């Protein structure tokens, strides 16, 4: 998927470079922007997958921390309700 998007974008760059018509160049530039947005999304997904694969213990610790913060928040809310 990544290589397909990169190849598509490279073809658009080449096409824009060899086009003389300004309106056509603008159209191609818009296509390049769209393809680049797709590329960013795919790269972000790849990065997240790499993090999950390479850092499972770090992620477990982060999940525990979030769960603990949630428990503390619930406890504080119970105490506030009791004080009222």
N, C-alpha and C positions, 0 to 999 in steps of 0.2 A: 504494500500500500504506500509506504513512504517513498520508495523509489519511483513508483508510478506518478505520484504527485510531483516529485522533484523533476522528473523527466518532462511532465506536462508543462511545468513552469519554465523550464529551460527552453523548451520549444517556443513558448510564447515570447520569451525574451528575444530569441533569435528572429522570430517573425516580426516583432515590433522594430527591431534594429534594421531589418531589411525592407520595411514598409515606408513609403514616402508620403502617403496620404495621412494628414494629421488627424482627421476624424477616425480613421481606422486605427491609428496609433493609440488614440484615447480609448477606443473600445478594447483594444488588446491590453492596455494598462489596467482597465477595470477588471478584466479577466485575470490578470496577474494578481491583483489584490485579492480577488476571491479565492484563487488557488493558494495564495500565501496564508490566508486565514485558515483554510483547511489543513495546510501543512502545520501551522502552529498547534491546532487541536490534536493532530496525530502525534506530534512531538511531545505534547503535554501528557497524553495517554501513555506513551512509551516511557517517559520519565517516571510517571507514577507506578507503572508496572515494575520498572527497574528498582524503585525504592522498596516496593513490597517484597520483591525477590531477595534483594541484597540486605535489607535491614529489618527482618521480622522481629528480632528482640527489641529493637528501638521502637517499633510500632506497638508492640505489646505493652511496653512501658508507658507510651503516650496514652494508650487506651485506658490503662489502669489509673493514670493521673486524672484523666477526664472523668472517669467513673467516681473516683474519690472526691473530686471537686463537686460533682453532682450530689453525692451523699451528704457532704458538708452543707451544701446549700439547702437541702431538704431538712436537715437537722436544725439549721438556723431558722428556717421558716416555721417549724414546729414550735421552737422556743418562743418566737415572736407571737405566735397565736396563743400560746399558754400565758404570756405576759398580758395580753389584752383581756 
